[in-house]
Amino acid sequence: MNSPLRGDQYFLALALEQARIGWEEGGVPIGAALVHDGDVLAVGRNRRVQMDSAIRHGETDCIERAGRLPASVYRKSVLYTTLSPCFMCAGTALLYEIPRIVVGENRSFETSESLLREHGVQVDVVDNVECVELMERMLAERPSLWFEDIGEDA
């Protein structure tokens, strides 16, 4: 069960740990965790650089690492992510009918929250200081990598 010690802050911290690992690997510092009934199914991080991938964002990496699961599991899970999802990651959450997404921060990037909400997803933005600081560092130190990832020119 999801005890008070293993609530949103705990699971978001797991996603943040993944984001930090991704940063240390030279990638984009975005992490995610997929949780079902208080159990962590998987964690993931943006691995576009590390895997030379076009689609391995934090959320998609996490869901891929969870492996093949019954639809009923996704429909009762929570996706924790350090940054507001892009349309691809939001679409993946919608495809699997994940009912709730906890977002570490959306100051640096926000494009899909209204889409998610329009489809009945509960989106909780917690504005976590550590998530904000990590993305601020990304934008200051590796702006070209960030703009490559989100498809804009630096």
Salt bridges, closest charged atoms under 4 A:
ASP8 OD2 - ARG100 NH2 2.61
GLU25 OE2 - ARG45 NH2 2.87
ASP37 OD2 - HIS36 NE2 3.74
ASP61 OD2 - ARG47 NE 2.87
ASP61 OD1 - ARG56 NE 2.89
ASP61 OD2 - ARG65 NH1 3.87
GLU97 OE1 - ARG75 NE 3.03
GLU113 OE1 - ARG117 NH1 3.59
ASP124 OD2 - ARG100 NE 2.69
ASP127 OD2 - ARG107 NH2 2.70
GLU130 OE2 - ARG20 NH2 2.68
GLU141 OE2 - ARG137 NE 3.03
GLU148 OE2 - ARG48 NH1 3.57
ASP149 OD1 - ARG48 NH1 2.94
ASP149 OD1 - HIS57 NE2 3.31
